[in-house]
Amino acid sequence: MGRTAVLVDGFNLRHGMKEQRGRRYLWLDHVKLASRLRQRDQIVDVLYLTASVLDDVASAGRQQTYLEALKAHNPGALTVVEGRYQRKHMRCRACSAHWISYAERETDVNIAVALMEIAALPTVDTVLVVSADSDLCPAVGIQARTA
């Protein structure tokens, strides 16, 4: 039996799942998923890395409710690591129209740092990275699949 740590790229995974499956898996229990994926292993830690939603009170409330439910359902087994969500003011060069765009920041770096920290631990044999972001492929040593 191995000891597995799990890193969940929450923001990208959520958007990828929503795009592919609608709302069906938006309340996914990542600790339970990890236990099913690694049935012979002991899940020693699950880090859920995300960023808080900006400028959308309803979405921010749903996100907060989800994170609180995850932690309450998995006491001591799941840690939320927050990056940041950045507001960017955009302007069209052709027509000068203005709008606000949003970008998630720091999660990829937080995942890379967590991978390095976990790799140094004698208490973990395997790290499972759950994401919908191909930017993480070099960090885990795989090539991205193109659709």
N, C-alpha and C positions, 0 to 999 in steps of 0.2 A: 504494500500500500504506500503510495507516494503522498507527499504534502504539496498541495497546490494553492497558489495565490492567484486571484482573478482581478484583472483590470478592465473595467467597463468604460468605454468611451460613450458616456450617456447621451450627450447632445447629438453626436453624429449617428449613433445607433438608433436613437428615437426617431430622428428624421428619416433615416433609411428604412426603418420598419414601417413608418407611417406611409411613406411613398410606395412601398411594395405591398403592404398588407392592410392599409387603412388604419383604423383604430383598434384592430383586433388584439395586438400585443403591447399596447401602450402602458399597461399596468403589469408588465412582466416582472416577476420576482427573480432577480439575478442570482441570488444565493441558491435558490431552488434549481435554476437553470444550470448553474455550475455543478451542483451535486449530481444532476442527471447526466451532464456531459462527461464528468469525471467520476463515475460511480465507484470505482475502486480506490479513489483518493480521498484523503481528508482535506476539506477546503479550510485552509487556515486563515484566509483573509479575502474579503471582496472589497475593492476600492471602486466606488462609483464616481467617475470624474465628469464634471459638468460645469455649466455656467448659468447664472441666474438670468432669466428673461428680463428684458428692459421694455419699458413703455407699453406694456400690455398687461393691465392689472389682472384680467381673467386668466390669461396664460400663466402668469407668474404665480397666481394662487393655486392653479392646478398643479404646477410643477412643485410648489412647496408642499402641497397635500401629498403628492406622490412620494417625495423624498422622506417626509415624516412617516408615511405608511411603510416604506421600505425599511427604515431604521427600526420602527416599532415591531414589525413582523420578524425582524432578524436582529434582535438585540445582541450587540457585541460582535456580530459577524460581518457587518457592513459599515464602511466608513465613506462618507461623502466628502469629496475633495473638489472645492470650487475654484474654477478659473474665473474669467470675466467675459462679459458680453459687451462688445464695443459698438457704439453708435457712430456712423460715418455719414457726413453730409456729402451728397453726390450732386453733380451737375452735368447735364448733357451738353457736350461740346457743340452739337449741331443746332439744338433749339433752345439751349440755356434753361431748360426745365430743371427744377430742384426736387430732391427727395432724400429721404433718410434710408440708409441701408444699415444692416446689422451684421456683425461678424463675431463669431466665438473666438476667444483668444486664450492661450495658455494651456489648454487641455492636452494638446500633443506634447508640449514640453513637460507637463506634469506626469504624463504617462511615461515618457522617456526617463525622467528622473526616478520615478517609482520602479521602473524596470531595473535600473542600475542599483538602487537601494536593495531591492529584493534579491537580485543576483548575488549580492554580497552576504546574504543571510544563510547560515547553515541549516535553518529550520524550514526551508522551502526547496522542493525538488523541481517543480514545474510552475511556470507562469502562463496562464491562459489570458489572452488579450481578446476582448469582445468589442468589435467596432464595425462601422460601415465606412471607414475612412482609409483609403488606400495610401495616404501619406504615412501611415504607420508601418507599412510593409517593410521598408528597409530596417526599421528598428527591431523587427522580429525575424528578419532574414528570409523573407519570402518575396516572390515577384507578384505584382498586382495582376489580377485577371481583368481583361477588358471585356465589356459586355457587347 
